[in-house]
Amino acid sequence: MAGDLPVYRMVDVKGRPHTVSAIDGQVIAQVDAATAQATAQRFAGKPAQWLETAERDQWTVPNGLNAWRPLHRIAIDDGRGTELYISARTGEIMRDTHRAERFWNWLGSVPHWLYFTPIRKDPPLWRQVVLWTSGPCVAVAITGSGLAGCGCACGAALPTAAWRARRRITAGWPGTTWPDWPGRCSCCSG
């Protein structure tokens, strides 16, 4: 369905998507904002509001969506902050996001994978950023694991009487206090 219109959707041998009316066979080349909003409302069963039409944003970065761009972003009034992305070429729902997943992705996967839109929308630039940042990160990880392995991260480099006394008493892992946990984690993760 494209709004209230029954349609056939297909992808040709070159990977280009097409939408054809199931009523009269007419090719639908563009889906306007009102039709996208009606599609979202029908899909969600809740009131919907068109927000914008965009080529890409943080949640629609992957190049696999290029053939379906631009995308209408539609907000659903469901209390979860749901947003649907609908192709302006075919009327298909391409993505859904919710407020909570956007929040957690901004805290987790976006910074971890360097998935910021200005970098990610340019694949050669993104590749270079990932390659050039991964080298120092690997060096730091190896250094941390090496230090943990020789005991430096666990406090062995501190030649104090209290440390030496504690070291004699403790069996297994060196140390028993909070400062020793980074060293323990380094030993395990290395």
N, C-alpha and C positions, 0 to 999 in steps of 0.2 A: 504494500500500500504506500502510496505517496499522498499523504493527507487522507482524503476519502476515495481516492482514485486507485483501483486495482491495477497493478503493473507487473511486468516481467522484468527481472534484472538479470543481466548476463555480462560476461567478460569475454572479449574476443581473443583471438590467438596472440595478439600483441599485448595482452594484459590491460586493455582499456575497458573500463566499465561502461555499460549502456543500460538505459531504462526505456522500456516500451510500454505504452498504454495497453492494458489487457482488454479495453473496450473497443478501440478503433485502430490499434496497431501503430499509432503515431509515436515517433521517437521523442522522448522528453530530454531536451538538452540541458535545461536548467531547472532547479527547484528553488522557488523564491522563499523568503523568510516566513511568509504566512503559511505556506504549505509545510515547511519544516516544523513550524510551531504546531500545526495540526497533527502532524505525524508523531511528534513527541508527546502531545497530549493524549492521543489515541494509544500510544505504546505504554505510557505510564499510568493512564487512568486518573490523572490529577491535572490541575491547572498548570499550564506551561507559559513561559515568557521568553521571547527571542531576546538575546543579549547582544550578539554581534556576529558578523561573518568575517572569518579570519583565515589566512593561509596556514598559519600554525601558531600554536602557543605551547606552554610547558607540557601539556598533556597530549598533544598531537604532533610531537616532533618526529617520530619515525618516518623514514622515507617510504615505507610501504603504503602510506596513505596518500602519496603524491598524486596518483591517478584520480583520487576522489576529491581533491581540493578544488576550491575553498570549502570550508566547513562552517555550518551555522552552529553557534553555541546557544543552547536552549536551557534555561533554568526550570527545574521542576519544583513545584511547591509541595514538597513531601516531608519537610522537617529535617531531612538529612543533608540538605544542600546539594542535591543531585543536579548534575549538568550533563546533558546529552550533546554529542557532536554529530551533526547530520550533514551528509554530503550535499553540497549545492549542485553537484552534477547529476546525482542519481536519486537523492532522497533517502538513502540508506542510513541507518544509525550506525555510526562507526566506532564511537566510544561512549562510555559513561564513566563519570567520576562522582565521588561523594566528598563532602567537606572533610570528613575524618581521614580518608585515604590521601587527599591532597595535603593535609596537614602533616601526616606521618611521612609521606614521600618527600616533602620539603625538608624534614629533619633527617631522613635516612638515605634513601636511594639517590635523590637528586645530587646532594653534595658528594656522596660516596663515588658515584659513577661520573662525576663532573657533567651532569646531565642538564646544565643550564641552557636555555633555549638559544641565546645568541651564539654559543659555542656549538651546540648540537645540530643546529640547522645547517651548518657548513661541515659536511663529513670529513673533508681533508684537514680542516682546522682542528676538529674534534680529535681525529686520529693523532695529530701531532701533539696536542695538549696531553692526551692520555700517555703517549709514548714518552714524552719528556718529563712528565710528573711521576711515572711509574719507576723510572730508574732510581731517583733519590729515595723513593719510598721503599724499594727493595733493599737498598743499601742501609737504610735506617733499621729495617726489620732484621737484617742479617747481623748488624752491629749489636742491636738489642739482644738477640738470641745468643750471640757470642759472649757478651758481657754476663748474661744470665748463666751461661754454661760455666764460666770461670768463677762465678760467685760474686762478681762486682756489683751486679744489680741487686743482690740480696744483702748487701752490707759488708761483704768480706774486705772491702777496701778501707773500712773504718777501723783502725787499730786501737780501739779504746778498750779499757779494762772491762767495762760493762759488756761490750760486745763479745769479748773473748770468753767471759764467764758464761754468758748466755749460750754461746756456741757449744761449750762443753756439756751443758745440761740438756740441750735440745737434741732429740733423735730425729732422723728422717730429714725433713725440709729444714734448711737453716732459718732460724729466727721464728718468733711467734707473735710479733707485733704488726700493726697496720703497715709500717713502711716496707715490710717484707713481701706484701702481696703483689706489688708490681713485678718483683723479681720472680715470684712463683708463676705469675701469668706469662712472663716472658719465657720461662723454662718450658711451660706446657705448649705455648703457641709456636715456639721455634721448632 
